[in-house]
Amino acid sequence: MKENGSSEKELFSFLSSVRSDDLSYDRILSSMCTRPHPVAVRAHMLFIETNLGDPGLFPGTMGLEDELIRMLGSLFHHPDAGGYATSGGTESNIQALRIAKKQKPVARPNVIIPASAHFSFDKACDMLGLEMRSVPLDATYRMNPDTVAETVDSNTVAIVSIVGTTEYGMIDPIRDIAAVAGENGVFFHVDAAFGGLVAPFLEGIPPWDFTVPEVSSISVDPHKMGMSTIPCGALLLRDPGAFGCLNVDTPYLSVKKECTLAGTRPGAPVAGAYAVLQYLGREGLSAIVSGCMENTRRLIEGMEAYGYPRIVTPDVNVATFDCPLTPEGWRISRTRQGHMRTVLMPHVTRDVVESFLCTIGEMNA
Ligand SMILES: Cc1ncc(COP(=O)(O)O)c(C=O)c1O
């Protein structure tokens, strides 16, 4: 740190130049985040000072968090679900597994996850001392209920399935896996960090949310398809009382107990998420999802026309290809199996898709 502070002019000119080193979302097809909606940014700024870690000081913001959870709970057919705003899918998944572990104290606890699971489960299992049983996927890149049934035992504290897998955009067969969880009396967590704000707006998706009685908890991230400001995730629980097992005493705060993982928690992204969901409503979100799905189909059609077949037909807006190219000027990513992976977020408009396909066409010529 300098002895004497910088001038604001000098400082912001430096910050602007640093910021200009960042990539613009225009040509990013590898991210599950997107530009926040302007309404989210405005709400975020209004709540910039708020700290949900000491909610008694910010009762207004605390009420907004409750409203956000209620909105998401209603979307998932359980308006009375318990929940709180996390920093994202990683924290939500860690907290869900913490609850599952506390609910079933066994000597050598294990968790069954699909091979498609996000690496947040590696972190969670490491932190919580859980054996991670990763089960292979079926030919459609989904979790196989029969394999889950073969893997579960008396030490299994949780089964995890995914709605909108990170790499291939698939929705696991939630009802069938729920049946296995139910038969074995095991906590069933659905990681819908990405797909939770996509699946409710798709036609013909089998029930996956709290309408499935065995679903114990759901992770969903407004900072992904909810176009909120970062960081905003949420963990919802069927039984709000189940959070109680995480409570610790917080003697010097305005509340006496806390079940969250983080202490200090920003209210600003919660306001951002609330604002954007309220502003768009189901109709607006549905229009955004249908645009992203349309663009996903167009990209698949265009890539296949150039001879790069899809790996699988995705359930949500993630498209993967058997394509070795690295399109110049674009950001794509690779799955663990080496397939080209693209995420058709709201910033990936139809024009962006056509421009990407042009690049592929030129490289193919
Ligand atoms: C399915 C799924 N779960 C969890 C996460 C982790 O979310 P975050 O990076 O917000 O912690 C991701 C991130 O892409 C994800 O796709």
The ligand as a Gaussian input file, in Angstrom:
#p B3LYP/6-31G(d) Opt

LIG

0 1
 C      -24.945000     -27.795000     -11.816000
 C      -24.037000     -26.850000     -11.087000
 N      -23.955000     -26.910000      -9.755000
 C      -23.171000     -26.079000      -9.046000
 C      -22.404000     -25.134000      -9.675000
 C      -21.519000     -24.216000      -8.857000
 O      -22.019000     -22.922000      -8.878000
 P      -21.132000     -21.674000      -8.358000
 O      -19.983000     -21.571000      -9.309000
 O      -22.094000     -20.544000      -8.438000
 O      -20.709000     -21.961000      -6.972000
 C      -22.440000     -25.029000     -11.069000
 C      -21.611000     -24.040000     -11.776000
 O      -21.535000     -23.992000     -12.966000
 C      -23.280000     -25.912000     -11.795000
 O      -23.351000     -25.872000     -13.133000

